[in-house]
Amino acid sequence: VEAFCVTLDGLRARANALDLAAPADRIERVVLLSRIEGTLHEYREQRVFREDPYASADVLSSQLNLLAIFHFAPAEERLRAAMEKERQVPRFLAEVRRGLVPTAPILVQYGLRGTEGALSLVKKDLPVAFEGVGSQALRAEFEEATRTAGEALERHATWLRKEMPAGPEKAYALGEERYAGWLRAAERVTTPLPELEQWALAEIEAARRGIQEEAARLKPGARPADVVAAITADHPPTGRVVAEARRIAEEVYTWVRAKDLVTFPTDARVRIDDTPDFMRWSFGSMWSPGPFEKAKDVVATFY
């Protein structure tokens, strides 16, 4: 972990040393630095690998998922890379268990859900993504690598359920200093926390008043909660959410283009798909390819 942080230190120094004249390039540098410094803060100050059991599950799942969903290399090459990662899962998780300290039960639960998701990815999603790829011998190797990773993840999930030492209920709290440091590093927010809290509470109150006023306009005399319940009850049935999201997205695209509101650099669309089983804890997420990749699929996932 420290070696990784040292690498990030070097990248930060290189980014700061760049002589950038174009405003757009300077903005890109700020974005890059926020990613670098936010990650450094999570590893060095928040110590996510010691205090958050979900962090390791996220790294494991993300690394394997990227090999499955982005076609940046031939399928067989990506499969071999996935197999190499799967073979390292037992050692990786053993080190994770060795480094974790007692933490809040809610973080343990998130870690367990992330581990179960990674297990689903290994046992279900990856075999589907690489179905029929390579020779029979390669597929046999893949099955063995899948079994190795799956068994290690099952052991880790059992450990999280039964043996992970419990910490205080509120051990998830970062504390004022670490939270303010993360906001500065990752989000470039330097507003003092008391001022930020006052602003947030005022916005909550403004939103509450707005809901009350709008509810009274829509249905005079009704409780705002009942009006909200009636509105939110109007949604696609189970199994039709993704199809409806695709329809709405295409309708919006067609309307914007017909009105000539903005220009589009390409006719490519965002792909809207079901969220994979291993990420079902997430309401929605976007997976975008790297800027220099030739295959420009962009995936927005919902469930």
Residue pairs with C-beta under 8 A, 6 or more apart in sequence:
1 43
1 49
4 43
5 40
5 43
5 44
8 36
8 39
8 40
9 40
11 36
12 33
12 36
12 37
12 40
15 29
15 32
15 33
15 36
16 29
16 33
18 25
18 29
20 26
20 29
30 188
34 185
34 186
34 187
34 188
35 186
37 185
37 186
38 182
38 185
38 186
38 187
40 185
41 178
41 181
41 182
41 185
41 186
42 48
42 55
42 182
42 186
43 49
45 178
45 181
45 182
46 52
46 174
46 178
46 182
48 55
49 55
49 56
49 96
49 99
49 100
50 99
50 100
50 101
51 100
51 101
51 103
51 107
51 171
52 103
52 107
52 110
52 111
53 96
53 100
53 103
53 107
53 108
53 110
53 111
53 112
53 114
53 115
53 160
53 164
54 107
54 110
54 111
54 113
54 114
56 92
56 93
56 96
56 111
57 111
57 114
57 115
57 117
57 118
58 114
60 89
60 92
60 118
61 114
61 117
61 118
61 121
61 278
61 279
63 85
64 82
64 85
64 86
64 118
64 121
64 122
64 126
65 121
65 125
65 276
65 278
65 279
65 287
66 287
67 78
67 79
67 81
67 82
67 85
68 78
68 82
68 125
68 126
68 129
68 130
69 129
69 287
69 297
69 299
70 287
70 289
70 293
70 295
70 297
71 78
71 295
71 297
72 78
72 289
72 290
72 293
72 294
72 295
73 81
75 130
75 133
75 134
76 133
76 134
76 138
78 130
79 130
79 133
79 134
79 138
79 142
80 138
82 126
82 130
82 142
82 145
83 141
83 142
83 145
86 122
86 145
86 146
86 148
86 149
87 145
87 148
87 149
89 122
89 148
89 149
89 152
89 153
90 148
90 149
90 151
90 152
93 152
93 153
93 155
93 156
96 156
97 156
97 159
100 164
101 165
101 167
102 164
102 165
102 166
102 167
102 171
103 167
103 171
103 172
104 167
104 168
104 169
104 170
104 171
104 172
105 166
105 167
105 169
106 169
106 172
107 171
107 172
108 160
108 164
108 166
110 281
111 160
111 164
112 157
112 160
112 161
113 281
114 281
115 153
115 156
115 157
115 160
116 157
117 277
117 278
117 279
117 280
117 281
118 153
118 278
119 150
119 153
119 154
119 157
119 278
120 276
120 277
120 278
121 276
121 277
121 278
122 146
122 149
122 150
122 153
123 146
123 150
124 277
125 276
125 277
125 278
126 146
127 142
127 146
130 142
133 139
134 142
174 182
176 193
179 193
180 192
180 193
183 189
183 190
183 196
184 190
189 196
191 199
211 224
211 228
212 224
214 227
215 222
215 223
215 224
215 227
215 228
216 224
218 227
219 226
219 227
219 230
235 241
236 243
236 244
241 302
241 303
242 272
242 273
242 274
242 302
245 272
245 302
246 272
249 269
249 270
249 272
250 269
253 269
256 262
257 264
266 296
268 296
268 298
270 286
270 298
270 299
270 300
271 297
271 298
271 299
271 300
272 300
272 301
272 302
273 299
273 300
273 301
273 302
274 301
274 302
274 303
275 282
275 284
275 285
275 301
275 302
275 303
276 301
279 285
279 301
280 303
282 301
282 303
283 302
283 303
284 300
284 301
284 302
284 303
285 300
285 301
286 298
286 299
286 300
286 301
287 298
287 299
287 300
287 301
288 298
288 299
289 295
289 296
289 297
289 298
